[in-house]
Every structure is written in C-alpha cells, then in structure tokens.
Amino acid sequence: MTKEFIYGYIKKHTLAVVSTSATGNKPEAALVGIASTENLEIIFDTVKSSRKYQNILQNPHVAIVIGWENETTLQYEGIATELVGEDAAHFKEVYFGVYPDGRERVETWPGLVHFKVTPTWIRYSNFNIPVVIEEMEF
C-alpha cells in the first residue's frame, strides 16, 4: 500500500464520518464533506457551535471513516488543527476544489471554520477476494 494508492482512494470520496471525544470520553460522530492533500491530510469545515468543534478544541485526536461501498473502507486516525494564519489559504483552496460552494459558506455561515487532519495511522480494508487489509503509521 502506497501513499499514492491511499490518496487516490480518498480522492474518490467527498464524504466521511469524523469521530471525536466529548467531555467524559463520550464518543461523537458526524458526517462531513472532505478534501485531501497528496500528503494525506484531510480538510473539512464545521461551525464553532457544533459539538465536533468543541470536542476538537479539548482533544485534537480524531478518527475518520472513508468509504463503505463494496466492503471497502479506510480507517484514518490523526490530529486535527484549526486552519488559521498563512497555511490556511492553501488548505482552504484544496477544500474549495472539491466544494466550490464552500467559498460562499465562508461569507454566509457565522462561525464557519476549517480543520486540517494530519494522519497518524491508516488502515485500508477490502473484504472482497482476495482480501486486503493493510496499515500505515506516520
């Protein structure tokens, strides 16, 4: 399994489930729109009033599930960072490449923010014959 293979898999998907930990280590999950960089960073947006935003501020470790069609999926764990400052523009452009309407949301949705997730662990699973389950650590 290569970074290029994983990047290609992620690029085929525009939705993922992001899981965070709430106070008391209670799990919470939400469906979000995603974009990805060639370094396998995932970008998504949310509003500051969301549970995931508050959870990430408390604990930036997140888990993401991408894909579920045809018994094939990608499990992804990483560290979420709110996009601010000089790096923000580059990563937001990656996101807007997938979601052009995201530019309008920036202007019209109060409290909209973007996050970049940097991978720490990835597992690709394909349960079709031949079964393939491979992991990457970063």
C-alpha positions as CSV (number, residue, x, y, z in Angstrom):
1,M,0.0,0.0,0.0
2,T,1.4,3.4,-1.0
3,K,0.6,7.0,-0.2
4,E,-0.4,7.4,-3.8
5,F,-2.9,4.5,-3.6
6,I,-4.4,5.9,-0.4
7,Y,-4.6,9.4,-1.9
8,G,-6.4,8.0,-4.9
9,Y,-8.9,6.2,-2.6
10,I,-9.6,9.3,-0.5
11,K,-10.0,11.5,-3.7
12,K,-12.8,9.2,-4.9
13,H,-14.8,10.2,-1.8
14,T,-16.3,13.5,-0.8
15,L,-17.9,12.4,2.5
16,A,-16.6,10.8,5.6
17,V,-17.6,10.2,9.2
18,V,-15.4,12.1,11.7
19,S,-15.4,10.9,15.3
20,T,-14.4,13.0,18.3
21,S,-14.3,12.6,22.1
22,A,-16.6,14.7,24.2
23,T,-16.2,15.5,27.9
24,G,-16.0,12.3,29.9
25,N,-14.6,10.5,26.8
26,K,-18.1,10.1,25.3
27,P,-17.8,9.4,21.5
28,E,-19.5,11.6,19.0
29,A,-19.5,11.2,15.2
30,A,-20.7,13.4,12.3
31,L,-20.8,13.1,8.5
32,V,-18.7,15.8,6.9
33,G,-17.6,16.8,3.4
34,I,-13.9,16.2,2.9
35,A,-11.0,17.1,0.6
36,S,-7.4,15.6,0.8
37,T,-3.9,16.7,0.0
38,E,-1.2,14.4,-1.5
39,N,0.3,14.2,2.0
40,L,-3.0,12.5,3.0
41,E,-4.1,15.5,5.1
42,I,-7.9,15.7,5.3
43,I,-9.7,19.1,5.3
44,F,-13.2,19.7,6.4
45,D,-15.4,22.6,7.6
46,T,-17.7,23.0,10.6
47,V,-19.2,25.7,12.6
48,K,-18.0,26.8,16.1
49,S,-21.4,26.0,17.6
50,S,-21.0,22.3,16.6
51,R,-20.2,19.6,19.1
52,K,-17.2,18.4,17.0
53,Y,-15.6,21.9,17.1
54,Q,-15.7,22.0,20.9
55,N,-14.5,18.4,21.2
56,I,-11.5,19.0,18.9
57,L,-10.5,22.1,21.0
58,Q,-10.5,19.8,24.0
59,N,-8.8,16.8,22.3
60,P,-7.5,17.1,18.7
61,H,-7.3,13.3,18.2
62,V,-9.9,12.3,15.7
63,A,-10.9,9.1,13.9
64,I,-12.3,9.2,10.3
65,V,-14.0,6.5,8.2
66,I,-14.0,7.0,4.5
67,G,-15.9,4.8,2.1
68,W,-18.1,1.8,2.8
69,E,-19.2,0.7,-0.7
70,N,-18.5,-2.9,-1.8
71,E,-17.0,-3.9,1.6
72,T,-14.1,-1.5,1.1
73,T,-13.2,1.2,3.7
74,L,-10.4,3.4,5.0
75,Q,-10.0,3.9,8.7
76,Y,-7.9,7.0,9.5
77,E,-6.7,8.5,12.8
78,G,-5.0,11.8,13.1
79,I,-4.6,15.2,14.8
80,A,-7.0,18.0,13.8
81,T,-5.7,21.6,13.6
82,E,-7.9,24.6,13.0
83,L,-6.8,26.4,9.9
84,V,-5.6,29.9,10.7
85,G,-2.7,32.1,9.5
86,E,-0.6,31.7,6.5
87,D,-1.2,27.9,5.9
88,A,-5.0,28.3,5.9
89,A,-5.3,29.7,2.4
90,H,-3.5,26.8,0.8
91,F,-5.6,24.1,2.6
92,K,-8.9,26.0,2.1
93,E,-8.1,26.1,-1.7
94,V,-7.8,22.3,-1.6
95,Y,-11.2,22.1,0.1
96,F,-12.8,24.6,-2.3
97,G,-11.5,22.5,-5.2
98,V,-13.9,19.8,-4.0
99,Y,-16.6,22.1,-2.6
100,P,-16.6,25.4,-4.7
101,D,-19.7,26.5,-2.7
102,G,-17.5,26.5,0.4
103,R,-16.4,30.0,-0.5
104,E,-20.0,31.2,-0.2
105,R,-20.4,29.4,3.1
106,V,-17.3,31.2,4.5
107,E,-19.2,34.5,3.8
108,T,-22.6,33.5,4.9
109,W,-22.3,30.9,7.7
110,P,-21.5,32.6,11.1
111,G,-18.6,30.8,12.8
112,L,-17.5,28.6,9.9
113,V,-14.0,27.2,10.4
114,H,-11.9,24.7,8.5
115,F,-9.8,21.9,10.0
116,K,-6.8,20.0,8.6
117,V,-6.3,16.5,10.0
118,T,-2.7,15.1,9.8
119,P,-2.7,11.3,9.7
120,T,-1.1,9.2,12.5
121,W,-2.5,5.8,11.4
122,I,-4.4,4.5,8.4
123,R,-5.9,1.1,7.7
124,Y,-7.3,0.2,4.2
125,S,-9.6,-2.8,4.2
126,N,-11.1,-4.6,1.2
127,F,-13.0,-7.7,2.1
128,N,-13.5,-8.9,-1.5
129,I,-11.5,-11.8,-2.8
130,P,-8.6,-11.5,-2.4
131,V,-9.0,-9.9,1.0
132,V,-6.6,-6.9,1.5
133,I,-6.0,-5.3,4.9
134,E,-3.0,-3.1,5.2
135,E,-1.9,-0.4,7.7
136,M,0.3,2.7,7.6
137,E,1.7,4.5,10.6
138,F,3.1,8.1,10.4
